[in-house]
Amino acid sequence: MARGQQKIQSQQKNAKKAAEKKKSHGADQKTAAKAALVHTCPVCRTQMPDPKTFKQHFESKHPKSPMPPELADVQA
């Protein structure tokens, strides 16, 4: 019967390790994704990762607003 108890303890230990690893890994991805959002729309304050996406957003969501100077030379 000793092996049954050891098996249960081992499974619990491994589950705890996996949960800690998953928890720490998820936070790193979230932080990295947030850091990648470097462009902010001056009209609606939406954040975007690159200038191409920013220009597409601006043209589709804010067609009547004047184009920001940083988007003047970006090819969409």
mmCIF file of the N, C-alpha and C atoms, coordinates in Angstrom:
data_MODEL
# 
_entry.id   MODEL 
# 
loop_
_atom_site.group_PDB 
_atom_site.id 
_atom_site.type_symbol 
_atom_site.label_atom_id 
_atom_site.label_alt_id 
_atom_site.label_comp_id 
_atom_site.label_asym_id 
_atom_site.label_entity_id 
_atom_site.label_seq_id 
_atom_site.pdbx_PDB_ins_code 
_atom_site.Cartn_x 
_atom_site.Cartn_y 
_atom_site.Cartn_z 
_atom_site.occupancy 
_atom_site.B_iso_or_equiv 
_atom_site.pdbx_formal_charge 
_atom_site.auth_seq_id 
_atom_site.auth_comp_id 
_atom_site.auth_asym_id 
_atom_site.auth_atom_id 
_atom_site.pdbx_PDB_model_num 
ATOM 1   N N  . MET A 1 1  ? 0.805   -1.183 0.000   1.00 0.00 ? 1  MET A N  1 
ATOM 2   C CA . MET A 1 1  ? 0.000   0.000  0.000   1.00 0.00 ? 1  MET A CA 1 
ATOM 3   C C  . MET A 1 1  ? 0.858   1.262  0.000   1.00 0.00 ? 1  MET A C  1 
ATOM 4   N N  . ALA A 1 2  ? 2.098   1.162  0.374   1.00 0.00 ? 2  ALA A N  1 
ATOM 5   C CA . ALA A 1 2  ? 2.964   2.331  0.452   1.00 0.00 ? 2  ALA A CA 1 
ATOM 6   C C  . ALA A 1 2  ? 3.126   2.976  -0.926  1.00 0.00 ? 2  ALA A C  1 
ATOM 7   N N  . ARG A 1 3  ? 3.183   2.155  -1.976  1.00 0.00 ? 3  ARG A N  1 
ATOM 8   C CA . ARG A 1 3  ? 3.377   2.701  -3.321  1.00 0.00 ? 3  ARG A CA 1 
ATOM 9   C C  . ARG A 1 3  ? 2.189   3.564  -3.747  1.00 0.00 ? 3  ARG A C  1 
ATOM 10  N N  . GLY A 1 4  ? 0.996   3.223  -3.357  1.00 0.00 ? 4  GLY A N  1 
ATOM 11  C CA . GLY A 1 4  ? -0.183  4.010  -3.699  1.00 0.00 ? 4  GLY A CA 1 
ATOM 12  C C  . GLY A 1 4  ? -0.099  5.411  -3.112  1.00 0.00 ? 4  GLY A C  1 
ATOM 13  N N  . GLN A 1 5  ? 0.322   5.511  -1.873  1.00 0.00 ? 5  GLN A N  1 
ATOM 14  C CA . GLN A 1 5  ? 0.455   6.818  -1.209  1.00 0.00 ? 5  GLN A CA 1 
ATOM 15  C C  . GLN A 1 5  ? 1.557   7.646  -1.868  1.00 0.00 ? 5  GLN A C  1 
ATOM 16  N N  . GLN A 1 6  ? 2.666   7.003  -2.208  1.00 0.00 ? 6  GLN A N  1 
ATOM 17  C CA . GLN A 1 6  ? 3.762   7.717  -2.868  1.00 0.00 ? 6  GLN A CA 1 
ATOM 18  C C  . GLN A 1 6  ? 3.319   8.251  -4.236  1.00 0.00 ? 6  GLN A C  1 
ATOM 19  N N  . LYS A 1 7  ? 2.516   7.453  -4.921  1.00 0.00 ? 7  LYS A N  1 
ATOM 20  C CA . LYS A 1 7  ? 2.024   7.860  -6.235  1.00 0.00 ? 7  LYS A CA 1 
ATOM 21  C C  . LYS A 1 7  ? 1.143   9.113  -6.115  1.00 0.00 ? 7  LYS A C  1 
ATOM 22  N N  . ILE A 1 8  ? 0.266   9.131  -5.149  1.00 0.00 ? 8  ILE A N  1 
ATOM 23  C CA . ILE A 1 8  ? -0.625  10.278 -4.931  1.00 0.00 ? 8  ILE A CA 1 
ATOM 24  C C  . ILE A 1 8  ? 0.192   11.525 -4.588  1.00 0.00 ? 8  ILE A C  1 
ATOM 25  N N  . GLN A 1 9  ? 1.174   11.373 -3.703  1.00 0.00 ? 9  GLN A N  1 
ATOM 26  C CA . GLN A 1 9  ? 2.009   12.507 -3.326  1.00 0.00 ? 9  GLN A CA 1 
ATOM 27  C C  . GLN A 1 9  ? 2.799   13.034 -4.522  1.00 0.00 ? 9  GLN A C  1 
ATOM 28  N N  . SER A 1 10 ? 3.302   12.128 -5.331  1.00 0.00 ? 10 SER A N  1 
ATOM 29  C CA . SER A 1 10 ? 4.069   12.520 -6.509  1.00 0.00 ? 10 SER A CA 1 
ATOM 30  C C  . SER A 1 10 ? 3.183   13.282 -7.500  1.00 0.00 ? 10 SER A C  1 
ATOM 31  N N  . GLN A 1 11 ? 1.960   12.808 -7.707  1.00 0.00 ? 11 GLN A N  1 
ATOM 32  C CA . GLN A 1 11 ? 1.046   13.493 -8.620  1.00 0.00 ? 11 GLN A CA 1 
ATOM 33  C C  . GLN A 1 11 ? 0.704   14.889 -8.112  1.00 0.00 ? 11 GLN A C  1 
ATOM 34  N N  . GLN A 1 12 ? 0.486   15.020 -6.819  1.00 0.00 ? 12 GLN A N  1 
ATOM 35  C CA . GLN A 1 12 ? 0.177   16.332 -6.246  1.00 0.00 ? 12 GLN A CA 1 
ATOM 36  C C  . GLN A 1 12 ? 1.358   17.285 -6.395  1.00 0.00 ? 12 GLN A C  1 
ATOM 37  N N  . LYS A 1 13 ? 2.564   16.764 -6.155  1.00 0.00 ? 13 LYS A N  1 
ATOM 38  C CA . LYS A 1 13 ? 3.769   17.583 -6.269  1.00 0.00 ? 13 LYS A CA 1 
ATOM 39  C C  . LYS A 1 13 ? 3.952   18.054 -7.717  1.00 0.00 ? 13 LYS A C  1 
ATOM 40  N N  . ASN A 1 14 ? 3.764   17.151 -8.669  1.00 0.00 ? 14 ASN A N  1 
ATOM 41  C CA . ASN A 1 14 ? 3.918   17.503 -10.078 1.00 0.00 ? 14 ASN A CA 1 
ATOM 42  C C  . ASN A 1 14 ? 2.840   18.489 -10.536 1.00 0.00 ? 14 ASN A C  1 
ATOM 43  N N  . ALA A 1 15 ? 1.622   18.329 -10.037 1.00 0.00 ? 15 ALA A N  1 
ATOM 44  C CA . ALA A 1 15 ? 0.544   19.253 -10.391 1.00 0.00 ? 15 ALA A CA 1 
ATOM 45  C C  . ALA A 1 15 ? 0.844   20.655 -9.865  1.00 0.00 ? 15 ALA A C  1 
ATOM 46  N N  . LYS A 1 16 ? 1.383   20.730 -8.665  1.00 0.00 ? 16 LYS A N  1 
ATOM 47  C CA . LYS A 1 16 ? 1.726   22.026 -8.077  1.00 0.00 ? 16 LYS A CA 1 
ATOM 48  C C  . LYS A 1 16 ? 2.843   22.697 -8.884  1.00 0.00 ? 16 LYS A C  1 
ATOM 49  N N  . LYS A 1 17 ? 3.857   21.921 -9.283  1.00 0.00 ? 17 LYS A N  1 
ATOM 50  C CA . LYS A 1 17 ? 4.955   22.448 -10.091 1.00 0.00 ? 17 LYS A CA 1 
ATOM 51  C C  . LYS A 1 17 ? 4.438   22.978 -11.423 1.00 0.00 ? 17 LYS A C  1 
ATOM 52  N N  . ALA A 1 18 ? 3.564   22.207 -12.072 1.00 0.00 ? 18 ALA A N  1 
ATOM 53  C CA . ALA A 1 18 ? 3.023   22.600 -13.371 1.00 0.00 ? 18 ALA A CA 1 
ATOM 54  C C  . ALA A 1 18 ? 2.198   23.875 -13.248 1.00 0.00 ? 18 ALA A C  1 
ATOM 55  N N  . ALA A 1 19 ? 1.412   23.989 -12.189 1.00 0.00 ? 19 ALA A N  1 
ATOM 56  C CA . ALA A 1 19 ? 0.594   25.186 -11.984 1.00 0.00 ? 19 ALA A CA 1 
ATOM 57  C C  . ALA A 1 19 ? 1.475   26.420 -11.777 1.00 0.00 ? 19 ALA A C  1 
ATOM 58  N N  . GLU A 1 20 ? 2.534   26.299 -11.012 1.00 0.00 ? 20 GLU A N  1 
ATOM 59  C CA . GLU A 1 20 ? 3.441   27.421 -10.789 1.00 0.00 ? 20 GLU A CA 1 
ATOM 60  C C  . GLU A 1 20 ? 4.144   27.830 -12.083 1.00 0.00 ? 20 GLU A C  1 
ATOM 61  N N  . LYS A 1 21 ? 4.536   26.841 -12.871 1.00 0.00 ? 21 LYS A N  1 
ATOM 62  C CA . LYS A 1 21 ? 5.211   27.132 -14.128 1.00 0.00 ? 21 LYS A CA 1 
ATOM 63  C C  . LYS A 1 21 ? 4.256   27.835 -15.096 1.00 0.00 ? 21 LYS A C  1 
ATOM 64  N N  . LYS A 1 22 ? 3.030   27.351 -15.165 1.00 0.00 ? 22 LYS A N  1 
ATOM 65  C CA . LYS A 1 22 ? 2.042   27.949 -16.050 1.00 0.00 ? 22 LYS A CA 1 
ATOM 66  C C  . LYS A 1 22 ? 1.717   29.377 -15.615 1.00 0.00 ? 22 LYS A C  1 
ATOM 67  N N  . LYS A 1 23 ? 1.599   29.590 -14.319 1.00 0.00 ? 23 LYS A N  1 
ATOM 68  C CA . LYS A 1 23 ? 1.278   30.908 -13.788 1.00 0.00 ? 23 LYS A CA 1 
ATOM 69  C C  . LYS A 1 23 ? 2.383   31.918 -14.112 1.00 0.00 ? 23 LYS A C  1 
ATOM 70  N N  . SER A 1 24 ? 3.615   31.544 -13.897 1.00 0.00 ? 24 SER A N  1 
ATOM 71  C CA . SER A 1 24 ? 4.725   32.464 -14.148 1.00 0.00 ? 24 SER A CA 1 
ATOM 72  C C  . SER A 1 24 ? 4.904   32.712 -15.642 1.00 0.00 ? 24 SER A C  1 
ATOM 73  N N  . HIS A 1 25 ? 4.658   31.707 -16.457 1.00 0.00 ? 25 HIS A N  1 
ATOM 74  C CA . HIS A 1 25 ? 4.825   31.841 -17.898 1.00 0.00 ? 25 HIS A CA 1 
ATOM 75  C C  . HIS A 1 25 ? 3.758   32.769 -18.473 1.00 0.00 ? 25 HIS A C  1 
ATOM 76  N N  . GLY A 1 26 ? 2.534   32.669 -18.011 1.00 0.00 ? 26 GLY A N  1 
ATOM 77  C CA . GLY A 1 26 ? 1.448   33.501 -18.505 1.00 0.00 ? 26 GLY A CA 1 
ATOM 78  C C  . GLY A 1 26 ? 1.690   34.979 -18.241 1.00 0.00 ? 26 GLY A C  1 
ATOM 79  N N  . ALA A 1 27 ? 2.217   35.327 -17.113 1.00 0.00 ? 27 ALA A N  1 
ATOM 80  C CA . ALA A 1 27 ? 2.482   36.718 -16.776 1.00 0.00 ? 27 ALA A CA 1 
ATOM 81  C C  . ALA A 1 27 ? 3.554   37.299 -17.693 1.00 0.00 ? 27 ALA A C  1 
ATOM 82  N N  . ASP A 1 28 ? 4.540   36.518 -18.045 1.00 0.00 ? 28 ASP A N  1 
ATOM 83  C CA . ASP A 1 28 ? 5.599   37.001 -18.925 1.00 0.00 ? 28 ASP A CA 1 
ATOM 84  C C  . ASP A 1 28 ? 5.049   37.324 -20.306 1.00 0.00 ? 28 ASP A C  1 
ATOM 85  N N  . GLN A 1 29 ? 4.164   36.497 -20.822 1.00 0.00 ? 29 GLN A N  1 
ATOM 86  C CA . GLN A 1 29 ? 3.578   36.750 -22.141 1.00 0.00 ? 29 GLN A CA 1 
ATOM 87  C C  . GLN A 1 29 ? 2.728   38.011 -22.119 1.00 0.00 ? 29 GLN A C  1 
ATOM 88  N N  . LYS A 1 30 ? 1.989   38.173 -21.072 1.00 0.00 ? 30 LYS A N  1 
ATOM 89  C CA . LYS A 1 30 ? 1.125   39.344 -20.958 1.00 0.00 ? 30 LYS A CA 1 
ATOM 90  C C  . LYS A 1 30 ? 1.961   40.622 -20.894 1.00 0.00 ? 30 LYS A C  1 
ATOM 91  N N  . THR A 1 31 ? 3.038   40.599 -20.145 1.00 0.00 ? 31 THR A N  1 
ATOM 92  C CA . THR A 1 31 ? 3.923   41.749 -20.027 1.00 0.00 ? 31 THR A CA 1 
ATOM 93  C C  . THR A 1 31 ? 4.585   42.057 -21.366 1.00 0.00 ? 31 THR A C  1 
ATOM 94  N N  . ALA A 1 32 ? 5.035   41.023 -22.054 1.00 0.00 ? 32 ALA A N  1 
ATOM 95  C CA . ALA A 1 32 ? 5.692   41.221 -23.350 1.00 0.00 ? 32 ALA A CA 1 
ATOM 96  C C  . ALA A 1 32 ? 4.715   41.772 -24.382 1.00 0.00 ? 32 ALA A C  1 
ATOM 97  N N  . ALA A 1 33 ? 3.496   41.287 -24.375 1.00 0.00 ? 33 ALA A N  1 
ATOM 98  C CA . ALA A 1 33 ? 2.497   41.780 -25.320 1.00 0.00 ? 33 ALA A CA 1 
ATOM 99  C C  . ALA A 1 33 ? 2.177   43.245 -25.065 1.00 0.00 ? 33 ALA A C  1 
ATOM 100 N N  . LYS A 1 34 ? 2.091   43.608 -23.812 1.00 0.00 ? 34 LYS A N  1 
ATOM 101 C CA . LYS A 1 34 ? 1.793   44.996 -23.464 1.00 0.00 ? 34 LYS A CA 1 
ATOM 102 C C  . LYS A 1 34 ? 2.951   45.914 -23.856 1.00 0.00 ? 34 LYS A C  1 
ATOM 103 N N  . ALA A 1 35 ? 4.170   45.447 -23.703 1.00 0.00 ? 35 ALA A N  1 
ATOM 104 C CA . ALA A 1 35 ? 5.341   46.241 -24.055 1.00 0.00 ? 35 ALA A CA 1 
ATOM 105 C C  . ALA A 1 35 ? 5.438   46.449 -25.560 1.00 0.00 ? 35 ALA A C  1 
ATOM 106 N N  . ALA A 1 36 ? 4.871   45.531 -26.352 1.00 0.00 ? 36 ALA A N  1 
ATOM 107 C CA . ALA A 1 36 ? 4.940   45.634 -27.806 1.00 0.00 ? 36 ALA A CA 1 
ATOM 108 C C  . ALA A 1 36 ? 3.990   46.702 -28.352 1.00 0.00 ? 36 ALA A C  1 
ATOM 109 N N  . LEU A 1 37 ? 3.011   47.131 -27.575 1.00 0.00 ? 37 LEU A N  1 
ATOM 110 C CA . LEU A 1 37 ? 2.055   48.135 -28.024 1.00 0.00 ? 37 LEU A CA 1 
ATOM 111 C C  . LEU A 1 37 ? 2.659   49.530 -27.825 1.00 0.00 ? 37 LEU A C  1 
ATOM 112 N N  . VAL A 1 38 ? 3.342   50.000 -28.854 1.00 0.00 ? 38 VAL A N  1 
ATOM 113 C CA . VAL A 1 38 ? 4.103   51.232 -28.711 1.00 0.00 ? 38 VAL A CA 1 
ATOM 114 C C  . VAL A 1 38 ? 3.442   52.461 -29.340 1.00 0.00 ? 38 VAL A C  1 
ATOM 115 N N  . HIS A 1 39 ? 2.492   52.264 -30.258 1.00 0.00 ? 39 HIS A N  1 
ATOM 116 C CA . HIS A 1 39 ? 1.834   53.389 -30.920 1.00 0.00 ? 39 HIS A CA 1 
ATOM 117 C C  . HIS A 1 39 ? 0.443   53.585 -30.321 1.00 0.00 ? 39 HIS A C  1 
ATOM 118 N N  . THR A 1 40 ? 0.115   54.827 -29.979 1.00 0.00 ? 40 THR A N  1 
ATOM 119 C CA . THR A 1 40 ? -1.175  55.135 -29.377 1.00 0.00 ? 40 THR A CA 1 
ATOM 120 C C  . THR A 1 40 ? -1.924  56.124 -30.251 1.00 0.00 ? 40 THR A C  1 
ATOM 121 N N  . CYS A 1 41 ? -3.158  55.790 -30.558 1.00 0.00 ? 41 CYS A N  1 
ATOM 122 C CA . CYS A 1 41 ? -4.009  56.653 -31.367 1.00 0.00 ? 41 CYS A CA 1 
ATOM 123 C C  . CYS A 1 41 ? -4.363  57.902 -30.550 1.00 0.00 ? 41 CYS A C  1 
ATOM 124 N N  . PRO A 1 42 ? -4.132  59.092 -31.102 1.00 0.00 ? 42 PRO A N  1 
ATOM 125 C CA . PRO A 1 42 ? -4.429  60.314 -30.349 1.00 0.00 ? 42 PRO A CA 1 
ATOM 126 C C  . PRO A 1 42 ? -5.930  60.579 -30.190 1.00 0.00 ? 42 PRO A C  1 
ATOM 127 N N  . VAL A 1 43 ? -6.764  59.961 -31.015 1.00 0.00 ? 43 VAL A N  1 
ATOM 128 C CA . VAL A 1 43 ? -8.203  60.196 -30.955 1.00 0.00 ? 43 VAL A CA 1 
ATOM 129 C C  . VAL A 1 43 ? -8.873  59.300 -29.921 1.00 0.00 ? 43 VAL A C  1 
ATOM 130 N N  . CYS A 1 44 ? -8.640  57.973 -30.026 1.00 0.00 ? 44 CYS A N  1 
ATOM 131 C CA . CYS A 1 44 ? -9.348  57.026 -29.153 1.00 0.00 ? 44 CYS A CA 1 
ATOM 132 C C  . CYS A 1 44 ? -8.443  56.349 -28.125 1.00 0.00 ? 44 CYS A C  1 
ATOM 133 N N  . ARG A 1 45 ? -7.164  56.644 -28.149 1.00 0.00 ? 45 ARG A N  1 
ATOM 134 C CA . ARG A 1 45 ? -6.186  56.095 -27.200 1.00 0.00 ? 45 ARG A CA 1 
ATOM 135 C C  . ARG A 1 45 ? -6.015  54.572 -27.304 1.00 0.00 ? 45 ARG A C  1 
ATOM 136 N N  . THR A 1 46 ? -6.328  53.998 -28.443 1.00 0.00 ? 46 THR A N  1 
ATOM 137 C CA . THR A 1 46 ? -6.091  52.578 -28.671 1.00 0.00 ? 46 THR A CA 1 
ATOM 138 C C  . THR A 1 46 ? -4.611  52.377 -28.970 1.00 0.00 ? 46 THR A C  1 
ATOM 139 N N  . GLN A 1 47 ? -4.028  51.299 -28.437 1.00 0.00 ? 47 GLN A N  1 
ATOM 140 C CA . GLN A 1 47 ? -2.610  51.037 -28.659 1.00 0.00 ? 47 GLN A CA 1 
ATOM 141 C C  . GLN A 1 47 ? -2.434  49.983 -29.742 1.00 0.00 ? 47 GLN A C  1 
ATOM 142 N N  . MET A 1 48 ? -1.408  50.172 -30.587 1.00 0.00 ? 48 MET A N  1 
ATOM 143 C CA . MET A 1 48 ? -1.113  49.260 -31.674 1.00 0.00 ? 48 MET A CA 1 
ATOM 144 C C  . MET A 1 48 ? 0.379   48.941 -31.719 1.00 0.00 ? 48 MET A C  1 
ATOM 145 N N  . PRO A 1 49 ? 0.734   47.761 -32.241 1.00 0.00 ? 49 PRO A N  1 
ATOM 146 C CA . PRO A 1 49 ? 2.135   47.335 -32.212 1.00 0.00 ? 49 PRO A CA 1 
ATOM 147 C C  . PRO A 1 49 ? 3.035   47.961 -33.273 1.00 0.00 ? 49 PRO A C  1 
ATOM 148 N N  . ASP A 1 50 ? 2.496   48.302 -34.444 1.00 0.00 ? 50 ASP A N  1 
ATOM 149 C CA . ASP A 1 50 ? 3.366   48.827 -35.489 1.00 0.00 ? 50 ASP A CA 1 
ATOM 150 C C  . ASP A 1 50 ? 2.682   49.966 -36.259 1.00 0.00 ? 50 ASP A C  1 
ATOM 151 N N  . PRO A 1 51 ? 3.467   50.766 -36.989 1.00 0.00 ? 51 PRO A N  1 
ATOM 152 C CA . PRO A 1 51 ? 2.897   51.926 -37.680 1.00 0.00 ? 51 PRO A CA 1 
ATOM 153 C C  . PRO A 1 51 ? 1.918   51.552 -38.800 1.00 0.00 ? 51 PRO A C  1 
ATOM 154 N N  . LYS A 1 52 ? 2.139   50.418 -39.454 1.00 0.00 ? 52 LYS A N  1 
ATOM 155 C CA . LYS A 1 52 ? 1.236   49.996 -40.536 1.00 0.00 ? 52 LYS A CA 1 
ATOM 156 C C  . LYS A 1 52 ? -0.173  49.746 -39.987 1.00 0.00 ? 52 LYS A C  1 
ATOM 157 N N  . THR A 1 53 ? -0.250  49.026 -38.897 1.00 0.00 ? 53 THR A N  1 
ATOM 158 C CA . THR A 1 53 ? -1.536  48.761 -38.256 1.00 0.00 ? 53 THR A CA 1 
ATOM 159 C C  . THR A 1 53 ? -2.150  50.064 -37.754 1.00 0.00 ? 53 THR A C  1 
ATOM 160 N N  . PHE A 1 54 ? -1.322  50.923 -37.227 1.00 0.00 ? 54 PHE A N  1 
ATOM 161 C CA . PHE A 1 54 ? -1.778  52.213 -36.728 1.00 0.00 ? 54 PHE A CA 1 
ATOM 162 C C  . PHE A 1 54 ? -2.426  53.021 -37.855 1.00 0.00 ? 54 PHE A C  1 
ATOM 163 N N  . LYS A 1 55 ? -1.776  53.054 -39.007 1.00 0.00 ? 55 LYS A N  1 
ATOM 164 C CA . LYS A 1 55 ? -2.312  53.824 -40.133 1.00 0.00 ? 55 LYS A CA 1 
ATOM 165 C C  . LYS A 1 55 ? -3.620  53.221 -40.624 1.00 0.00 ? 55 LYS A C  1 
ATOM 166 N N  . GLN A 1 56 ? -3.691  51.899 -40.720 1.00 0.00 ? 56 GLN A N  1 
ATOM 167 C CA . GLN A 1 56 ? -4.926  51.247 -41.138 1.00 0.00 ? 56 GLN A CA 1 
ATOM 168 C C  . GLN A 1 56 ? -6.053  51.560 -40.159 1.00 0.00 ? 56 GLN A C  1 
ATOM 169 N N  . HIS A 1 57 ? -5.756  51.506 -38.885 1.00 0.00 ? 57 HIS A N  1 
ATOM 170 C CA . HIS A 1 57 ? -6.742  51.835 -37.856 1.00 0.00 ? 57 HIS A CA 1 
ATOM 171 C C  . HIS A 1 57 ? -7.224  53.267 -38.029 1.00 0.00 ? 57 HIS A C  1 
ATOM 172 N N  . PHE A 1 58 ? -6.288  54.168 -38.191 1.00 0.00 ? 58 PHE A N  1 
ATOM 173 C CA . PHE A 1 58 ? -6.637  55.582 -38.267 1.00 0.00 ? 58 PHE A CA 1 
ATOM 174 C C  . PHE A 1 58 ? -7.498  55.871 -39.490 1.00 0.00 ? 58 PHE A C  1 
ATOM 175 N N  . GLU A 1 59 ? -7.154  55.271 -40.626 1.00 0.00 ? 59 GLU A N  1 
ATOM 176 C CA . GLU A 1 59 ? -7.920  55.499 -41.856 1.00 0.00 ? 59 GLU A CA 1 
ATOM 177 C C  . GLU A 1 59 ? -9.331  54.930 -41.767 1.00 0.00 ? 59 GLU A C  1 
ATOM 178 N N  . SER A 1 60 ? -9.485  53.781 -41.099 1.00 0.00 ? 60 SER A N  1 
ATOM 179 C CA . SER A 1 60 ? -10.804 53.163 -41.037 1.00 0.00 ? 60 SER A CA 1 
ATOM 180 C C  . SER A 1 60 ? -11.681 53.714 -39.912 1.00 0.00 ? 60 SER A C  1 
ATOM 181 N N  . LYS A 1 61 ? -11.103 54.038 -38.781 1.00 0.00 ? 61 LYS A N  1 
ATOM 182 C CA . LYS A 1 61 ? -11.884 54.469 -37.623 1.00 0.00 ? 61 LYS A CA 1 
ATOM 183 C C  . LYS A 1 61 ? -12.059 55.984 -37.518 1.00 0.00 ? 61 LYS A C  1 
ATOM 184 N N  . HIS A 1 62 ? -11.117 56.738 -38.053 1.00 0.00 ? 62 HIS A N  1 
ATOM 185 C CA . HIS A 1 62 ? -11.156 58.196 -37.921 1.00 0.00 ? 62 HIS A CA 1 
ATOM 186 C C  . HIS A 1 62 ? -10.929 58.871 -39.285 1.00 0.00 ? 62 HIS A C  1 
ATOM 187 N N  . PRO A 1 63 ? -11.787 58.622 -40.265 1.00 0.00 ? 63 PRO A N  1 
ATOM 188 C CA . PRO A 1 63 ? -11.531 59.170 -41.613 1.00 0.00 ? 63 PRO A CA 1 
ATOM 189 C C  . PRO A 1 63 ? -11.634 60.700 -41.694 1.00 0.00 ? 63 PRO A C  1 
ATOM 190 N N  . LYS A 1 64 ? -12.397 61.309 -40.797 1.00 0.00 ? 64 LYS A N  1 
ATOM 191 C CA . LYS A 1 64 ? -12.575 62.765 -40.858 1.00 0.00 ? 64 LYS A CA 1 
ATOM 192 C C  . LYS A 1 64 ? -11.503 63.528 -40.087 1.00 0.00 ? 64 LYS A C  1 
ATOM 193 N N  . SER A 1 65 ? -10.762 62.840 -39.239 1.00 0.00 ? 65 SER A N  1 
ATOM 194 C CA . SER A 1 65 ? -9.721  63.497 -38.457 1.00 0.00 ? 65 SER A CA 1 
ATOM 195 C C  . SER A 1 65 ? -8.455  63.667 -39.294 1.00 0.00 ? 65 SER A C  1 
ATOM 196 N N  . PRO A 1 66 ? -7.695  64.720 -39.049 1.00 0.00 ? 66 PRO A N  1 
ATOM 197 C CA . PRO A 1 66 ? -6.441  64.895 -39.796 1.00 0.00 ? 66 PRO A CA 1 
ATOM 198 C C  . PRO A 1 66 ? -5.416  63.821 -39.404 1.00 0.00 ? 66 PRO A C  1 
ATOM 199 N N  . MET A 1 67 ? -4.677  63.358 -40.400 1.00 0.00 ? 67 MET A N  1 
ATOM 200 C CA . MET A 1 67 ? -3.668  62.311 -40.201 1.00 0.00 ? 67 MET A CA 1 
ATOM 201 C C  . MET A 1 67 ? -2.527  62.842 -39.352 1.00 0.00 ? 67 MET A C  1 
ATOM 202 N N  . PRO A 1 68 ? -2.127  62.095 -38.327 1.00 0.00 ? 68 PRO A N  1 
ATOM 203 C CA . PRO A 1 68 ? -0.970  62.523 -37.507 1.00 0.00 ? 68 PRO A CA 1 
ATOM 204 C C  . PRO A 1 68 ? 0.301   62.572 -38.361 1.00 0.00 ? 68 PRO A C  1 
ATOM 205 N N  . PRO A 1 69 ? 1.204   63.482 -38.058 1.00 0.00 ? 69 PRO A N  1 
ATOM 206 C CA . PRO A 1 69 ? 2.423   63.616 -38.878 1.00 0.00 ? 69 PRO A CA 1 
ATOM 207 C C  . PRO A 1 69 ? 3.301   62.369 -38.897 1.00 0.00 ? 69 PRO A C  1 
ATOM 208 N N  . GLU A 1 70 ? 3.285   61.569 -37.841 1.00 0.00 ? 70 GLU A N  1 
ATOM 209 C CA . GLU A 1 70 ? 4.129   60.366 -37.837 1.00 0.00 ? 70 GLU A CA 1 
ATOM 210 C C  . GLU A 1 70 ? 3.631   59.289 -38.796 1.00 0.00 ? 70 GLU A C  1 
ATOM 211 N N  . LEU A 1 71 ? 2.388   59.426 -39.320 1.00 0.00 ? 71 LEU A N  1 
ATOM 212 C CA . LEU A 1 71 ? 1.840   58.438 -40.245 1.00 0.00 ? 71 LEU A CA 1 
ATOM 213 C C  . LEU A 1 71 ? 1.889   58.900 -41.689 1.00 0.00 ? 71 LEU A C  1 
ATOM 214 N N  . ALA A 1 72 ? 2.393   60.077 -41.948 1.00 0.00 ? 72 ALA A N  1 
ATOM 215 C CA . ALA A 1 72 ? 2.378   60.639 -43.300 1.00 0.00 ? 72 ALA A CA 1 
ATOM 216 C C  . ALA A 1 72 ? 3.157   59.796 -44.300 1.00 0.00 ? 72 ALA A C  1 
ATOM 217 N N  . ASP A 1 73 ? 4.289   59.249 -43.911 1.00 0.00 ? 73 ASP A N  1 
ATOM 218 C CA . ASP A 1 73 ? 5.127   58.506 -44.851 1.00 0.00 ? 73 ASP A CA 1 
ATOM 219 C C  . ASP A 1 73 ? 5.046   56.990 -44.689 1.00 0.00 ? 73 ASP A C  1 
ATOM 220 N N  . VAL A 1 74 ? 4.105   56.476 -43.930 1.00 0.00 ? 74 VAL A N  1 
ATOM 221 C CA . VAL A 1 74 ? 3.968   55.038 -43.709 1.00 0.00 ? 74 VAL A CA 1 
ATOM 222 C C  . VAL A 1 74 ? 3.141   54.429 -44.826 1.00 0.00 ? 74 VAL A C  1 
ATOM 223 N N  . GLN A 1 75 ? 3.634   53.340 -45.408 1.00 0.00 ? 75 GLN A N  1 
ATOM 224 C CA . GLN A 1 75 ? 2.913   52.623 -46.449 1.00 0.00 ? 75 GLN A CA 1 
ATOM 225 C C  . GLN A 1 75 ? 2.007   51.575 -45.839 1.00 0.00 ? 75 GLN A C  1 
ATOM 226 N N  . ALA A 1 76 ? 0.702   51.666 -46.083 1.00 0.00 ? 76 ALA A N  1 
ATOM 227 C CA . ALA A 1 76 ? -0.241  50.705 -45.518 1.00 0.00 ? 76 ALA A CA 1 
ATOM 228 C C  . ALA A 1 76 ? -0.543  49.584 -46.472 1.00 0.00 ? 76 ALA A C  1 
# 
